[in-house]
Structure formats: structure tokens, C-alpha cells
Amino acid sequence: MIRFLSLLSVTVFISCMGAPVKLHDNAVEPVFEKVLRESAIHKRLENIDFSAKTFTIEDLFLLSIDRTEQLAIAAERGVAADAKYYKSFGAWLPKISILSARYAPFSPTFAIPGVRFTARQNIMTGLNEYTGIVGARLERVAEEQNLRAEMAAHLMNIADAALQYQLSIAVTHEAREAVRITQASLAEIRRRVSLGRNKRGDSLKTEARLRQKQADLLAAEEQEAQWKRRIAFLTGYNDEFVFVPETQAFAADDFDAKTGSLDARSDIALGKALVALRRNDVKAAFGGHLPNIYLDGSYRPSLDGSQPSSYFGSLTAELPLFAGGQVIQNQNIAASQLRQAELQLSLAERKARTELLDAHDSLVKASAEKKAYAESAEAAEKNYNAQRNDLRLSMATILDVIQSMEDLQNARLARAHAEYRESIARVRFFVATGRMFPAKK
């Protein structure tokens, strides 16, 4: 019997051990795979072509799962919650131990030295067994929802950093082009000054503009490097790569921001799990008024002829009568924590709805802005080309061309910023709707 129970204990212990999360092993652990199966991320780490070094937002997100610590920490909390859940079943299993005693300087007449085996089987200790299992299960649900919420927030951070990086590349390109064109214009103006066809002040004014453009280029290059470092931090990928700024996979145009359900959002599901957990705590606190009932048994083997073996068993019941008011105060604490959880859930729902409406409005306005700035950039480019043609016909000055070039640059930068705002607004609205982890059908 003892051998069987020992084998059972080892089996339970091994089955309850959660798999640790390992980084940089080019694999996604089961805890992540389980969550990803229920997510809108359909690509997997093994599908990424590392030789091409061309990554989308999804690719960078999957890389971060294997290479960074943030999500691994959240996943480990889930592993611990799993272990706690399986551990809670131990409250229903018998407790078996071996006791050995020697008395000094003499053996009292009412105690017999030697070895004995004891066992206790809990039948009921208030509501500890029931609420312990339920509470551990709810904690496991809460940790899973917390992991989902962190994954959604992490996706947003990666998307923002990647799109900001793409924007910084566009800004650097425009700054470099502005320097190149201004340098060419300055050389031409200096030539004209030497011929007496332009004032020396035009040369000085253009030179000042060139210095400003060169400073803008340095600032743009530093900004680009900062966003590249930010991506490396978020993803753990430090090599060179090309980013594909495609966000159509995150489109959620069919979702009604005013009436759409928020149940798929992980933060709302987490809030509901915490409310259920606090309700379970209230039941556990009420169990302090209930009796403790258990079976006790003891067996002492015969070690020599003078001490024969003996055993006994008993059914014991304890009814708590007074515990200094602790049971009542435990109930008050649990009730207050339940009210706090309900208020937190209500606050999270209002915040989520506001966030959803903001994200929707931002997406609508950003799309309109992108269209308007695209038209503005197109008009500015036509004006720049027209000024260059007029310069060849001596109907415009080089300063007019430089000014039109600056207008074109500003229009292109405005368009690039609008494209970034639309793209990040699309991802933000997608996450805000809960589409990252669609509701189970």
C-alpha cells in the first residue's frame, strides 16, 4: 500500500511539473503554442525565412516570443499557476508520515518510544478543499488571460516601433535628398554669383539652408538608429533586416465600435476571472464557520517482544466556536476585495470602450488625412517640376526651386506621418476590438 501511494505521489508530481520557457532555442513552447492557436496570428516561427531577412509585424512578434524575457515571465507565471492548480488536489489526498521518538532522561509512562506510522484523510475542513481547487483553477484562467493581455500589448509595442522605424527611414531619405539638392543648388548659385547673375546674399542664404538640412539629416539618422535599437530590444533580433510595413492583416472594419462586444478582450476576461476568484474567496471565508471533519489513523509496529504492535483509527469532528473575531473579519475582507474587483471590472469596461472609440476615430481620421496629404504631396511635386522647367526658361530663380523643393519635402513628410498614423491606428483598433484573440465559437 505504501509503495503504491509513493508511486502515485511521484506520478502526480511529475505530471504537475510545468515545462520551463527557454529562450533562443528557435522554438515556441507549448504554453505559447496553445495561446497562439486561439489567436489571429496564423504564422509560426518555422515559417519565417531568416535568409531573406524581410520581416512583417507578425514575424517580429513571433521572433520576440523566442528571444525576449517579457512574455517568458508572464508564461512562467502561468506555469506556476498550473502547478498550484494541481497542488490544490492534494488537499483531498491522505497525509501519511512516519514518526520516531526517544525520550530523555527517562520515558514517561504515558508515552512509548519507538516508530509509528500516522495517516490523516481530510473529509471537510470548512470549505478549504473545494474553494482551494476552484480558486487555483480561476488563478490559472486569470494568468492565461494576463498572458494574452501582455501579448496584445507587446504586439502593439512592436508594431509601433516597427512603423516608427519605417517612418524614420522615410524622414532620413527626404533629409538626404534635401541635402543633395541644396548642395547642387548652392554650387549653381555660387557659379551665378561669380558671373554676377545672383547676389552674394543668395549664396549665403542657401549655405545657411544647407547647414540646416545637414543638421536635419544627422537628427534623422539618429532617430532611425534609436528606433532600430528599440526593435532589437523588443524582439531580441540584432541583425540587419528589411521591414514590410503591411497592416492589412489587422483590418477590423466590420466591427462596430459603439455596440460591439468587448468580451473577446483579454483585459475584460481577466477582470471577470478576478471577480469570480474574489467570490470564491468569500465562500472560503464563510467556511470558517463550518466544522473540520477528518479520519485519523496510527500504526506502531512491534520492534521487540516487550512492545507489541498497535493501531487505532478515529473519525474526528471539530466545530469552531470562537476565534477572536477572525472569521468575521476575514469575511469582511473578502467581501471588500470582491467589491473592489467588481469596480475594477466596471472601470476596465468603460476604459476599454473609450479606448475602442478613440482607436476607431483615429483610424477614420488618419485614413482621411493620408488621402489629403497624398494629394498635397502630388501637387507639391508638380509645383517642383514646374519651377525646374521655369528655371530652364529663366522664368524662375534657383531660390524658387529650393523653396518648392522644401515644400515638396514637407508634403512628403506629412504624407509619411499620415501613413504611419493610419497603420498604427489600424493595429490599435484591431487590438482594441479583441480580435487578437477572437471569442471561441
N, C-alpha and C positions, 0 to 999 in steps of 0.2 A: 504493500500500500504506500509506504513511504517512498519507495523507489518510483512508483507511478506518479506521485504528487511532485516529486523532484523533476521528473521528466516533463510533466505538464508545465511546471513553473519555467523551466528553461525554454520550452517551446513558445510559451506566451511571451517571454522576454524577447526572444529573437524576432518573433513576428511583429512586435511592437516597435522595434528599432527603426527609426526613420532614416532614409538614405541621405547622407550629407550632400550638400551642394558644393560641387567642385568647379573652380574657375579655370579658364584657359585649357579645357580638355576637348574643345571643338565638339561639344555635345550639350544637349539640353536635358536637364534632369527630369525625372518623371513628374515631380511636383509642378514644374513649368509646363511640361507637355500636356498635363491634364487641364491646366488653365487655358493654354493656347488652343486646345481642341474646341473649347467653348467660346473662343474669341473670333474677331473678324480678321485676324492675322492668319492667312492661309499658307503663306510661305514658311519654309523651315530652314534651319541653319545649313543643312546639307544641300539645299537648292541654290545657295549663293555661290556665284562664280568669283572666287577670290583672284583668279588670274586676270580677269578683266578689270578689277578694281573700280567698278562702276556700281554705286550703291544708291538705292532708294531709301526713303524714310523707314520702310519696313525692314530693309536689310540692316540698317544701322541699329534699329531697335533689337533685332534678333542677335546681332553681334554683342550688344550691351548685356544681354541676358547671360551670355557665357563669359564675359570679360570684366564685369564690374561688380562691386560689392553691394550696392544699394538694394537691388532686388533679391540678391542672395540672402541678405539679412532678413528681409521680410519672409522669404521662403523658409528659412531656418526657424522662424517663429511658428510657421505652420507645421513644421516637423515636430517641434516641441509640443504644439497643441495636439497633434496626433498621438504622441506618446502619453500625454496627460489623459486623453480620452480613453485609451486602452488601460492606462493605470487605474482609472476610476472603477473598472470592473473588478479590480482586486478587492474592493470593499465587500463583495459578495462571496469571495473565496475564503476558505478557512485559514486561520493563522496557526501554524504549527511551529513549536520551538522545543529545544532541549535545555533543561536546567540542571546545573550541578552545584552542590553546596557542601561546604565544610565549615563547621562552627568551631570557634576558639574563644577562650581556652578550654571550653567543655561543650558538650552537646546538650542543649536543653531537652527536657523530657517530652515537650510537645512537638519537637521538630526532629526529623530523621534525616541525617546526612546521606548524600548519595546522588544518583542521577535519576531524573524523571522526565517524561515527555508530556507536554501540555498542548492542547488544541482548543481553539475557540471558533465557533461559527456564528457570525452575526446574523440574526434574523431581522432585527429592526433596531436602529439607533436613531430615533427621531425620524427624520427624512433624509439623513445624510447619504445613504446609499443611492436612493432614487435621484435626489437633486444633484448628487455628485456626478452621476453619469450624464444626466440631462445638461448640467452646466458645462461639463467638459465637451460635450457634443456641440453646444452653442458657441463655446470658445473656439472650437475648431472651425465652425462656419464663419465666425467673426474674423478669424485670422485669414481665411481664404478670401473673404471679401476685402479685407485690408490689403492683401497681396494684389488683388485685382485693381483696387483704387490706386495703389502705388505704381502698378504697371501702366495704367492710363495716364497718370501724371507724368511718368517717365517718358512715355511716348510723346506727350506734349512738349516736354523739355527738349527731347531730341529733335522733334520737328521744328521747333522754334530756332534752335541752334543751327540746324542744317539750312533752313531757309534764310536765316540771318547771314550765314556764311555765303550762300548763293548771292544774296543782295550785296554783300561786301565785295564779292568778285566783280559784280557789275559796276559798283562805285569805283573800284580800283581801275577797271578798264576805261571808264569815262574819264577819270582823272589822268590816266596815262595818255589818252588821246588828246586831252586838253593841253597837256604839256607839249606833246609833239607838234600840234597845230600852232600853239603860241610860239614855240621856238622857231618854226618855219616863218611865221608872220613877222617875228622880231627881226630875223635875218633880212627879210624883204624890206621892212621899214628902214633898217639901217642902210640898206643899199640906196633906197629912195632919198634918205636924208643926205647921203653923200652926193647925190645928184641934184639936191635942192628941191626935190619934189614933195618932201614931207618935212614938217617941223621937227626939231630935235626933241621937243616935248612929247611928240608921238612915240618916239623911241623909248624915252624914259617911262612913259605911261605903260607901254607894252612890256617893258622889262619888269616893272613892278607887278604887272599881272602874271608874268611868268613865274616870278618868285612865289606868288600866292598859289599858283597852280602846282608848283613843285612841293610846297608845304602841304597842300591838299592831298597830293599823291602819297607823301610819306604817312600822313594820318590814315589814309585809306588802306595802305599796305599793313599798317599796324593793326587796324581794326580787323582786317581779314585774317591776320595771324592770330589775333585773340579768339575769334570765332572758331578757327581751326583747332586751337588748343582746347576750347570748350567742348567741341565734338569729341576730341581724343579723350577728354576726361569722362564724358558721359558714356562713351561706347567702349573705351579701352583699346581702340584701334588707332595706331600711331603712324601707319604708313600713308603714302600719298594715295589719293583716290579722287574720282570724279563723281560729283553728286548729281543725281537726276531729280530735279525739283517737280516731280509729278505728284499731285494730291487728289486726282480724280477718284482714287480708290477710297477716299474718305468722304465722298459725297453723301449727303443725307437730306437731299432736297425734298423728299416726300414726308419729312417729319414736321408735324405741326407744333411749333414752339409754345403755343398758348395752351393747347389742350392735350398734347402728347404725354403719355405715361412716363413717369420717372423711375418706375420700378426696376428697369434694367441698369440704372446707375449703381455702381458699386458702393458709393458712399451712402446712398439711401438704404441699400440692402444691409450694409454694415450697421447703420443706425437701428434698423429693425431687429437685427440679431442681438444688438446690445440691449434693446428693450426686453426682448424675450429672456435674455440672460439675467437681467435685473428682476424680472418677475419670478424666475426660478430661485433667485436669492431670497426673495420674500417668502417663498414656500419653505426654503431651508431654515430661515429664521423662525418661522412658525413651528417647525419640527422640534424646537427646543422645549415645547410643552408636552411632547409625546414621549412614551416610555422607551427605554432601551431593553431589547429582548435578545438574548443570545444563549447558545449552548456552550457549556464548558466541559472539558474532559481532561483527565490526568491519568498517566500510567507510569508506575515505578517498577522497573524490572528487578528481579532478585539478583543481588550482587554476591551474596554469600548466604549460608544456611540460616544465619540469625535474623535476616531481614527478608521475609517472603515478599513476592511481587504483590502489588496492589493497584487498584484503579478505581476511578469514580467518574461519574457524569452528572451534570445538573442542567436544568433549564432555569435561567436567571432572568428576572424582570426588575428593572429599576424605573421608578416613576419620579421624575424631578418635582420637588415641591417648592423650593425657594433657592434661587441662585444669585441673590443680591440685586435683583432687578436687571441682570444682564440680558435675559431672554427678551424682555420687553424693549430694552434699548436696541438690541440687535434688530428687532422688528422695525423700530422707528428708523434706524439707519438704512435698512434695506428698502423701506418704503420711500425714503427721501431719495435714495440713489435711483429708484425706479422713476420717480417724478423727474429727476434730472435727465435721465436717459430719454424719457418721452419729450421733454422740452428740447433736448439736443436734436432729436429726430425731426421735430417740427421746425426748428431753426435750419437744419440741413435741407429740408424740403423747400423752404422759402428761398434759401440761398441758391439751391440748385435751379429753381425756376427762374430766378433773376439772372443767374449765370447763363442759362439757356437762352433767355430772351436777348440778353446782351450779345451773346455769340451769334444769334440769328441776325440781329440788326447790323452787327459788324460785318457779317458776310454779305448781306444785301448791299450795304453802302460801299463796301470795298469793291464789290463787283462793278457797281456803277462808276466808282472813282477810277477803276482800272480802264474802263472803256473811255472815259473822258480824257484821262491822261494819255492814253494811246493815241487818241485823235489830236491832242495837243502836241505830242511828240512828232506826229506825222506832219502837222502844219509847220512846226519849227524846222523840220528837216527840209521842207520845201522852201522856206524862207532862207535857210542857209545856202542851199543850192542856187537860189535866185541871186543872193548877194555875191556869190562867187562869179556867177555869169556877168552881173553888173560890173564887178571889178575888172573883168577882162575887157569890158566895153567902156571902161573909165567912167562909169556912172555911179560907182560906189567906192568908198575908201577901204583900206585894209582894216581900219578900226571898225568899220561897219561889219566886215566879215567876222572879225574877232567877237564883236558883240552878238552877232547872230549865232556864232558857234557856242558862246556861253549860254544863250537862250536854248539852243538845241540840247546842250549838255544838261541844263536844269530840267528840261522837259523829259529827257530820257531818265534822269534820276528819279523824277517824280513818278514816272511810269513804273520803274523798277520797285520803288517803295510801295506803290499801289498793288503790284503783282505779289509782293511779299505779304501785304496785309490781307489780300484775298485768300492766298494759300494758307496762311496760319489761321485765318478765321474759319476756313473750311475744316481744318483739322480740329480746331477748338469746338466748333459746333458738333462735329462728329462725336467727339469725346463727351461733350455735354449731354447729348441725347442718350448716352449709354450704349451706343452701337458698338463700342469697343468689345463689350461682352453682351451680345443680344440675349433677350429673355428666352428661356427654354420653352419650346412649344409642347 
